[in-house]
Amino acid sequence: MARILRGDIFWANPNPAVGNEQAGFRPVLIISENVFNERSGTIIGLAITSNSQKAGFPLTYELSSPDLPKKSWVKISQIRTLSIKRIGNYISHVEPEELNSIIDGLNEIIGR
């Protein structure tokens, strides 16, 4: 598998999901640091959805990547640690400014 870098978007299979967790084969934004991704065998990611979102920032963030198959939003509140065995093909990479905004949203949710 190619290196998995912070800010990358990959297809992933987060199933099985429970309750309100995002399920199904979907894009995931990698937010964990590169050294963590390389050494742990896992990544920390945020679910991405193509369903129009009523909740605004900081719960969701509309992505600008033209490489995604549809208009998409990062569900900042849907954070998940996944084995790299659940990670599929590379899709795209978000710009550092966009990733920083998403991380700011996460920090707002967790009260940092």
Residue frames as qw, qx, qy, qz and C-alpha x, y, z in Angstrom:
[[0.000, 0.889, 0.458, 0.000, 0.00, 0.00, 0.00],
 [0.330, 0.617, -0.044, 0.713, 1.15, 3.53, -0.73],
 [0.240, -0.066, -0.517, 0.819, 2.04, 5.80, 2.16],
 [0.206, -0.771, -0.579, -0.168, -0.98, 7.18, 3.97],
 [0.320, 0.137, -0.189, 0.918, -0.41, 10.84, 4.72],
 [0.000, 0.577, 0.520, -0.630, -2.22, 13.38, 6.87],
 [0.268, 0.535, -0.086, -0.797, -4.67, 15.25, 4.64],
 [0.119, 0.087, -0.863, -0.482, -5.13, 12.34, 2.21],
 [0.723, 0.104, 0.219, -0.647, -8.57, 11.10, 1.28],
 [0.072, 0.182, -0.961, -0.195, -8.92, 7.35, 0.77],
 [0.738, -0.205, -0.398, -0.504, -11.81, 4.98, 0.23],
 [0.034, -0.263, 0.850, -0.455, -12.41, 3.01, 3.43],
 [0.608, -0.317, -0.642, -0.343, -14.76, 0.41, 4.82],
 [0.152, -0.400, 0.547, -0.719, -15.73, 1.38, 8.39],
 [0.828, -0.231, -0.209, -0.466, -18.21, -1.48, 8.76],
 [0.229, -0.641, -0.720, -0.136, -19.45, -2.76, 11.06],
 [0.038, -0.325, 0.161, -0.931, -20.94, 0.48, 12.31],
 [0.236, -0.468, -0.808, 0.270, -23.31, 0.85, 15.22],
 [0.051, -0.740, -0.432, 0.514, -26.06, 3.41, 15.86],
 [0.292, 0.929, 0.107, -0.201, -25.39, 6.79, 14.26],
 [0.441, -0.491, 0.532, 0.530, -21.86, 5.93, 13.10],
 [0.505, 0.608, -0.335, -0.513, -21.19, 6.40, 9.39],
 [0.749, -0.046, 0.660, 0.037, -21.38, 3.06, 7.60],
 [0.759, 0.604, 0.242, 0.019, -20.65, 1.72, 4.15],
 [0.686, 0.066, 0.233, 0.686, -17.68, 2.02, 1.81],
 [0.060, 0.974, 0.217, 0.028, -16.92, 5.75, 1.82],
 [0.463, 0.599, -0.254, 0.602, -14.21, 8.37, 1.53],
 [0.648, -0.686, -0.213, 0.255, -12.31, 9.13, 4.74],
 [0.226, 0.868, -0.249, 0.366, -10.06, 12.12, 5.44],
 [0.795, -0.132, -0.385, 0.449, -6.88, 11.10, 7.26],
 [0.158, -0.925, 0.063, -0.341, -6.13, 13.48, 10.16],
 [0.817, -0.517, 0.126, 0.222, -3.53, 11.46, 12.09],
 [0.056, -0.841, 0.468, 0.266, 0.14, 12.40, 11.79],
 [0.698, 0.505, -0.482, -0.164, 2.29, 10.56, 9.23],
 [0.122, 0.417, -0.854, 0.288, 4.52, 8.84, 11.80],
 [0.574, -0.010, 0.610, -0.546, 1.40, 7.47, 13.56],
 [0.815, 0.399, -0.046, -0.417, 0.06, 6.16, 10.24],
 [0.534, 0.546, -0.645, -0.007, 3.36, 4.46, 9.41],
 [0.130, 0.351, -0.843, 0.387, 4.02, 2.82, 12.78],
 [0.468, -0.074, 0.586, -0.658, 0.66, 1.99, 14.35],
 [0.052, 0.155, 0.950, 0.267, -1.07, 0.00, 11.62],
 [0.070, 0.730, 0.663, -0.152, -4.05, 2.32, 12.07],
 [0.149, 0.317, 0.161, 0.923, -5.17, 5.77, 10.98],
 [0.070, 0.548, 0.569, -0.609, -7.47, 8.34, 12.54],
 [0.092, 0.199, 0.572, 0.791, -9.96, 9.59, 10.02],
 [0.337, 0.344, 0.346, -0.805, -13.11, 11.60, 9.53],
 [0.453, 0.425, 0.776, 0.108, -16.04, 10.27, 7.53],
 [0.099, 0.241, -0.308, -0.915, -16.98, 12.06, 4.31],
 [0.405, 0.482, 0.756, -0.179, -20.51, 12.14, 2.96],
 [0.095, 0.150, 0.504, 0.845, -22.11, 13.31, -0.27],
 [0.165, -0.707, -0.684, -0.069, -25.45, 13.89, 1.46],
 [0.030, 0.659, 0.011, 0.751, -26.23, 17.59, 1.82],
 [0.448, -0.231, -0.657, 0.562, -25.65, 18.63, 5.42],
 [0.245, -0.852, -0.338, -0.316, -27.99, 20.75, 7.54],
 [0.626, -0.702, -0.027, 0.338, -25.45, 21.07, 10.34],
 [0.400, 0.870, -0.193, 0.214, -22.83, 23.66, 9.59],
 [0.528, 0.374, -0.527, 0.551, -19.32, 24.20, 10.88],
 [0.040, -0.612, 0.788, 0.045, -17.89, 22.88, 13.19],
 [0.774, 0.001, 0.589, -0.231, -19.93, 19.67, 12.74],
 [0.775, 0.402, 0.423, 0.243, -19.44, 19.53, 8.97],
 [0.126, -0.676, 0.325, 0.649, -17.11, 21.15, 6.46],
 [0.768, 0.606, 0.163, -0.129, -17.73, 21.32, 2.71],
 [0.645, -0.293, 0.464, 0.531, -14.71, 20.09, 0.76],
 [0.344, 0.779, -0.160, -0.499, -13.41, 21.81, -2.33],
 [0.375, -0.319, 0.797, 0.350, -11.58, 18.79, -3.86],
 [0.609, 0.417, -0.267, -0.619, -12.48, 18.31, -7.53],
 [0.272, 0.289, -0.911, -0.115, -11.27, 14.68, -7.30],
 [0.351, 0.116, 0.801, -0.472, -14.20, 13.54, -5.16],
 [0.116, 0.282, 0.854, 0.421, -16.95, 11.85, -7.18],
 [0.152, -0.772, -0.544, -0.292, -19.66, 14.18, -5.79],
 [0.133, -0.696, 0.197, -0.678, -20.04, 17.39, -3.79],
 [0.739, -0.211, -0.601, 0.217, -18.88, 16.27, -0.34],
 [0.342, -0.793, 0.192, -0.465, -18.72, 17.24, 3.33],
 [0.407, 0.182, -0.784, 0.431, -16.39, 16.07, 6.07],
 [0.649, -0.634, -0.304, -0.291, -18.40, 15.00, 9.10],
 [0.170, 0.606, -0.557, 0.542, -16.02, 16.38, 11.71],
 [0.601, -0.399, 0.438, -0.536, -17.97, 14.76, 14.54],
 [0.986, 0.081, 0.035, -0.142, -17.57, 11.30, 12.94],
 [0.093, 0.731, -0.673, 0.067, -13.98, 10.56, 13.96],
 [0.982, -0.083, 0.077, -0.148, -12.79, 6.99, 13.83],
 [0.219, -0.600, 0.751, 0.165, -9.62, 4.94, 14.28],
 [0.913, 0.320, 0.003, -0.254, -9.38, 2.37, 11.48],
 [0.740, -0.245, 0.523, 0.345, -6.95, -0.42, 10.70],
 [0.123, 0.560, -0.488, -0.658, -5.00, 0.27, 7.53],
 [0.195, 0.092, 0.949, 0.230, -6.52, -3.02, 6.31],
 [0.268, 0.687, 0.622, -0.264, -9.81, -1.10, 6.00],
 [0.079, 0.736, -0.166, -0.652, -8.21, 1.49, 3.71],
 [0.752, 0.456, 0.453, 0.147, -8.73, 1.23, -0.03],
 [0.576, 0.424, 0.258, 0.650, -7.69, 3.37, -2.97],
 [0.238, -0.348, -0.092, 0.902, -6.37, 6.91, -2.79],
 [0.269, 0.796, 0.537, 0.074, -8.79, 9.64, -3.93],
 [0.204, 0.844, 0.042, 0.493, -7.28, 13.05, -3.25],
 [0.521, -0.194, -0.398, 0.730, -5.48, 15.32, -0.80],
 [0.091, -0.936, -0.336, -0.048, -6.85, 18.45, 0.92],
 [0.339, 0.676, -0.201, 0.623, -4.85, 21.67, 1.01],
 [0.433, -0.065, -0.615, 0.656, -3.11, 22.49, 4.32],
 [0.190, -0.136, 0.162, -0.959, -5.35, 25.54, 4.93],
 [0.700, -0.205, -0.368, -0.577, -8.47, 23.42, 4.50],
 [0.711, -0.132, -0.657, 0.212, -7.09, 20.70, 6.80],
 [0.209, 0.060, -0.480, 0.850, -6.25, 23.34, 9.43],
 [0.452, -0.198, -0.036, -0.869, -9.86, 24.61, 9.32],
 [0.791, -0.182, -0.518, -0.269, -11.15, 21.06, 9.77],
 [0.581, -0.064, -0.626, 0.515, -8.81, 20.45, 12.73],
 [0.075, -0.160, 0.277, -0.944, -9.96, 23.79, 14.22],
 [0.660, -0.234, -0.265, -0.663, -13.54, 22.51, 13.97],
 [0.774, -0.145, -0.609, 0.097, -12.59, 19.28, 15.73],
 [0.343, 0.044, -0.522, 0.780, -10.87, 21.25, 18.50],
 [0.349, -0.227, 0.054, -0.908, -14.02, 23.35, 18.89],
 [0.778, -0.227, -0.433, -0.395, -16.15, 20.20, 19.26],
 [0.769, -0.170, -0.542, 0.294, -13.87, 18.60, 21.85],
 [0.409, -0.899, -0.156, -0.028, -13.48, 21.84, 23.78],
 [0.735, -0.127, -0.002, 0.666, -9.87, 22.60, 23.20]]
